[in-house]
């Protein structure tokens, strides 16, 4: 898998590829106020981690989640749920006086969702603060890929965000490739300029960008996809997959520009995690040697299935057949 920035010759390996996803898992609740509430767990990078783990043979790709939690019953249960999905938690920091964040999903008749958040004092906000975070930050250089999102950046304290960027610089010099999903949430940032600067800092390290068009248009004011692709090329991002909801995905990469149609869904139930699942499937296909066009088709296929279920994570039995038999049997580093 060549994501433009060449860290050396491409070689096949027999050990699993190691992928670290950095972010926040929250308590997810959905239903109607005053009625029965269903409680699960979710969060953009956690959703991606789950789908990535499901789509890759466990002997080929090792998926770890990097975050901070409390020592309460919800934190214990969420970590158990990750392990059940085959996600490692060796680099999860426990902050004893903190709790996980929480969000409530409300959906309209068309499946569009609205979130209510309680996350200001969440443990994940402090994950990279203090000397206790040193080992987590240095561990990033041990991974083949590090994945994070705009939300991963937004939830951190300014000091923690700076430490993460510095650690990603070190990791990338050591050969780690960086994957970034832009997920821009204005209410998580003190102002838009702070967000823009953080994104610019990270984009100069990014090998693969998984971009939601509406989010980048809102943050940077791009008039059209061409302006976005031009800006990402100037930042030397080698591969960009531009997600446009129910419209086609546009890809810019060293082999050209591609337009990959989305799959039609007759009845959308809940769009929660549509972008997260697309990103997971895209990356899973690329890790297994698929090309960008194949990866976008995987992304559309999984996202189309996810939006037909309530909540971020669909049942394991509902996972679609991705047609992996046509891909190389060994992932590439």
N, C-alpha and C positions, 0 to 999 in steps of 0.2 A: 504494500500500500504506500504509494508515493503521494504525499500531500504537499508537493512543490518544494518545501524547504528540505533540502537533502542533508541528512545527518550521517551519510555514509552509504555504502552499497546496500541494496535491498537483498536480504537473505532470508531463506526459509529456516524456521526454527522448530524444535520439537517441544520446547517448554511453552506453557500457556502465555499468551499475550496478557499483560497486566494493565488494567484500566482503572483509574481512580476517578470517581465522580465526587465533586466538592459541592456541598450545599446544605439545605435544610429540609428535614422531614418534619411534617406537622401532624397533629391530630386532625383528621378530616371528618366533618359532620355534614350530613345532608338530610333533607326532609323539609317539613314546613314548621314554622314556629308554632309552638303550642300543640304539636302533634308528635307522632313517633319519629325519633331521630336515629339514623344509622350512623355508627361511628367506625371509621377505618383510619388508614394513614395515607399521606400523600405529600406532594411537593414536587416542583418541576424536575429537579435533578434526580430525586428518588424515583419518580415515575419512569424516567429514562433508564435509570439503573435496573429497575425491575424488568422492563421490556428488553433491555440489552442482554441481561442474564438469561432470559427465556429464549432469546433468539440465537444464542451461541452455545455450542457444545461446551460443557463445563471443563473438559480437558483441553480445550483450545483457547478459551478466553476466561481470565479470572477477573471478576468485577468486584471492586471494593467501594464502599461508601465512606466518605470522609466528612465528619460533622462533629457537633457537640450536642449532648443530651443531658438530662438530669439523672437522678437515681430513683425516680418515682416509678409507679407501676406502669404508666403509659410509656415511659422511656424504655423500660424493660420489655414491654410487649412489642414495641415497634422494632427493637433490635432483633427480637425473636422472629418477627415477620420477615426481616431482611434475610436472616440466615435460612429460613424456610424457602426463600426464593433463590438461594445460592449466591447471595451477596455477602462478601466479607466485611467484618466490622473491626478489623485489627487497629484501624486508625480513627476510632471514635472516642472523642474526649468526653469524660463524665464530669460535669460541673454540679456539685452536690446541692448548691443553693439555687439552682435554676430549674426551669420546667420547659417542655417543648412548646412551640407555638401552636396555635389552633386556627382553623378556618372553617367557615360554613358555606356550602354551595347552595345557591338558589338558581333554578333554571326556568326560562320562560317556555311557552308552548312550542317554540322553534328549536329548543335545545341550547340556546345561548345562555351562558352562565354568568352569574354575578357572585362575587366572593365577599364575605365579611371576614376580616382578619383580627386575631388577637396574638400579636407576635413581638411587641416592643421589648419585652424582657426575656425573650426566648434564649435558651442556652446557646443556640447556633450563632447568635450575634457575637458572642465572646469566644468563638472557637480558636481564633488565632491571637488572642491576647496573652501576654505573660510568658515566662519561660516554659510553662507547661505545654505550650504550643510548638516549641522548637522541634521536637521529634516528628510531629505531623508535617510540618513545613518541609523539613529535610527529606521526609519519605517520598515527597512528590517526584524527586529525581530517580526513584527506584522503579517508576512506572513507565511503560511504553507510551501510554496516552493519559492525559489529564483532561477531564471534561468539566466545564463549569458554565454557568449562565449569568445573564445580567442580574438575576435575582440573587445568585450566589454573592456577587459583588455588593449589591444593594443592602443586604441584611447585616453586613459586617460593620463594625466600628471603623472610623477612618484609619486608625492605627492598624487594625487587623487587616483591612483591605490593602494597605501599603505593604505589610509584611507578606501577604499572599502574592502580590505582584512581584516582589523581589524574589520570593522562593520560586515562582514560575520562571523567572529569568534564569536562575541557577539550574532548574530542572531542564529547561530547554537546551541550555549549553551542554548538558549531560546526555542529550538525545531524546528527551521526552517530547512528544508532539502534543500540541495544545488544540483542543476542540472547544469552540465557544458557541453557545446558543444565546442570541441577543436578549430574549425575554425582558423587555423594558416595562417596568411598573412605576409610573411617576410618583405614586404616593409613598414609595419606599425611599425616595431620594429627597434630600433637603432642597435641591433645586436642579434644574435641568443641566446647567453647566457642570456641576459636580459629576453628574452621570456621564455627560459627554466626555469629560476628561478621563474618567475611569475606563470607559469603553475604548477610547483611543489608546490608552496605555496597554490594554490587553490585546487589542487588535494587532498591534505590532509584534505580538508573540504568537499569533494564531495561525495554525496550519489549515484547519477546516472550520469555516463559519457556517452555522445553520441559522439562517436569518428569517425572522418573521417580518414581512414587508411593512405592515402597519406600524410595528414597533419602531423600526428604524426611520420610517418616514416621519413619525411623531417626534423622535428624539433629534434627528439631524436635519429634518426638513427636505429630504430628497424629493425631487419633483417626479422622478420616474426611476425604474430599475436601472437604466443606463447610468444615471448619476450615482446610484449606490454601488454598482459594479466598478465604476471608475474610482470611487473613494477607497474601496477595498483593495483594488489593484495597487493604488498608491501606498497603502499600508502593507503591501507585499503578502496579503493573505492568498495562499495558493489555490484554495478551492472554496467556492461559495455556493451554497444551496439556498435559494431564495424561496421560502414557503409563502404561499399566497392563498391559504384557506382552501376553498373548493375550486379555485382556479389552478392552473398548471404550476409546477415548480420550475423555476429557471435556474440553471446551473452554469457557473463560470469556473473553468478549470484549465490546466495547461493544454488539454486536448481539444478545447473549443468551448462553444456556448451551446447549451441544450435546453429544450423546452419539453418537459415531461408532463402529459396530461394527468389530472387527478382522476380518482374513481368516483363515479356517481353513487350517492347514497340517497335512497328514496325517503327514508324517515330518520332524521337526526334526533337522537334522544338527549344527548349531553355532549357538548364539545370539550369538556374538561379533558386535558391531557392529549388533545389531538396533536398539537405541535410537539409535545414531549415524546409521544409514541413515534411520530414521523422521524424525529431526530434519532431515536434509538434504533429504528429499523435501518435508516440510512447508514448510521455508523456500523451497525452489525454487518450489513452487506459489504461495506468497504473493508472491515477487518477480515472478512472471509475471502477477500480477493475480488469482489465484484467491482464493476466500474461505476462511475457516478450516475449514469442513466439507470442501470439496474438498481442502484441504491435508492434513487428517487422513486422508482416503482415499488420497491419494498416499503418505503416510507408511506406512500399513498395507500398501499394495501392495508397496512396495519392501522393507520389513522382512520380509514373508512370503517374498519371494524370497531375501533374504540368508541367512536361517536354514536354507536348504536346501543351503548350500555351506559348506565348511570355510574358516576364516580370516575376517579382517575384510572383505576386498575380493573381491567376486565378479568373474568375467571380464566384460569389457565386453560380450561377446556375450550374456551372461545377463541384462543389464539389461531389466526389464519395460517394456512399452508403457504409458506413464502417461496416455495420452489427452489430450495437451497441445493438440490442435487446437481444443478448446472454450475455451481461455484467451485473453485478450488477446494480441495479437502483439507488443506493446511493454511492457516492464516499467515499473513505476511507481516514482518516488522519493517 
